[in-house]
Amino acid sequence: MLENSKDLLYIVLSFCILWLTVFLCWLIYYMVSILRGASNMVEELRERFRGIEEAIRGMRDKMEHATASFSFVSEGIIKLIQYFVSKKNSVEDEIGGIEEKKRKRK
């Protein structure tokens, strides 16, 4: 079987190549495992960012809706104030007319 030292060298080299192959397979397995974990983490972060983006979009839509509603409310308040001012002016005019009639009678 072993006729010379060269045969022993080939056997040792074949075991070294075998162990190197096993080590490389083990290393590749762990690298794939690490990359899979990183990929899952990135996907989870994407999901969280999507949730945050949806929440911000929802708040923005609510603010836009509230702003639009506020403009309607402010227009209503302005018209209400104008109504009361015109009513006040008409009441003052009536009171002024009554006072003039009283002065004319005297």
PEKA-V615664 format. One record per residue. N is the residue number from 0. RES is the residue in one small letter. SS is DSSP state (a for helix, b for strand, c for the rest). NEAR is the number of other C-alpha atoms within 12 Angstrom. D_LAST is the distance of its C-alpha to the last C-alpha in whole Angstrom. Layout:
BEGIN
[[N | RES | SS | NEAR | D_LAST] [N | RES | SS | NEAR | D_LAST]]
END
This chain:
BEGIN
[[0 | m | c | 8 | 150] [1 | l | c | 10 | 150] [2 | e | c | 9 | 152] [3 | n | c | 10 | 151] [4 | s | a | 11 | 148] [5 | k | a | 12 | 146] [6 | d | a | 13 | 146] [7 | l | a | 14 | 144] [8 | l | a | 14 | 142] [9 | y | a | 15 | 141] [10 | i | a | 16 | 140] [11 | v | a | 14 | 138] [12 | l | a | 14 | 136] [13 | s | a | 14 | 136] [14 | f | a | 14 | 134] [15 | c | a | 14 | 132] [16 | i | a | 14 | 131] [17 | l | a | 14 | 130] [18 | w | a | 14 | 128] [19 | l | a | 14 | 126] [20 | t | a | 14 | 125] [21 | v | a | 14 | 124] [22 | f | a | 14 | 122] [23 | l | a | 14 | 120] [24 | c | a | 14 | 120] [25 | w | a | 14 | 118] [26 | l | a | 14 | 116] [27 | i | a | 14 | 115] [28 | y | a | 14 | 114] [29 | y | a | 14 | 112] [30 | m | a | 14 | 110] [31 | v | a | 14 | 109] [32 | s | a | 14 | 108] [33 | i | a | 14 | 106] [34 | l | a | 14 | 104] [35 | r | a | 14 | 104] [36 | g | a | 14 | 102] [37 | a | a | 14 | 100] [38 | s | a | 14 | 99] [39 | n | a | 14 | 98] [40 | m | a | 14 | 95] [41 | v | a | 14 | 94] [42 | e | a | 14 | 93] [43 | e | a | 14 | 91] [44 | l | a | 14 | 89] [45 | r | a | 14 | 89] [46 | e | a | 14 | 87] [47 | r | a | 14 | 85] [48 | f | a | 15 | 84] [49 | r | a | 14 | 83] [50 | g | a | 14 | 81] [51 | i | a | 14 | 79] [52 | e | a | 14 | 78] [53 | e | a | 14 | 77] [54 | a | a | 14 | 75] [55 | i | a | 14 | 73] [56 | r | a | 15 | 73] [57 | g | a | 14 | 71] [58 | m | a | 14 | 69] [59 | r | a | 14 | 68] [60 | d | a | 14 | 67] [61 | k | a | 15 | 65] [62 | m | a | 14 | 63] [63 | e | a | 14 | 63] [64 | h | a | 14 | 62] [65 | a | a | 15 | 59] [66 | t | a | 14 | 58] [67 | a | a | 14 | 57] [68 | s | a | 14 | 56] [69 | f | a | 15 | 54] [70 | s | a | 14 | 52] [71 | f | a | 14 | 51] [72 | v | a | 14 | 49] [73 | s | a | 15 | 48] [74 | e | a | 14 | 47] [75 | g | a | 14 | 45] [76 | i | a | 14 | 43] [77 | i | a | 14 | 42] [78 | k | a | 14 | 41] [79 | l | a | 14 | 39] [80 | i | a | 14 | 37] [81 | q | a | 14 | 36] [82 | y | a | 14 | 35] [83 | f | a | 15 | 33] [84 | v | a | 14 | 32] [85 | s | a | 14 | 30] [86 | k | a | 14 | 29] [87 | k | a | 14 | 27] [88 | n | a | 14 | 26] [89 | s | a | 14 | 25] [90 | v | a | 14 | 23] [91 | e | a | 15 | 21] [92 | d | a | 14 | 20] [93 | e | a | 14 | 19] [94 | i | a | 14 | 17] [95 | g | a | 14 | 16] [96 | g | a | 14 | 15] [97 | i | a | 14 | 13] [98 | e | a | 14 | 11] [99 | e | a | 13 | 10] [100 | k | a | 12 | 9] [101 | k | a | 11 | 6] [102 | r | a | 10 | 5] [103 | k | a | 9 | 5] [104 | r | a | 8 | 4] [105 | k | c | 7 | 0]]
END
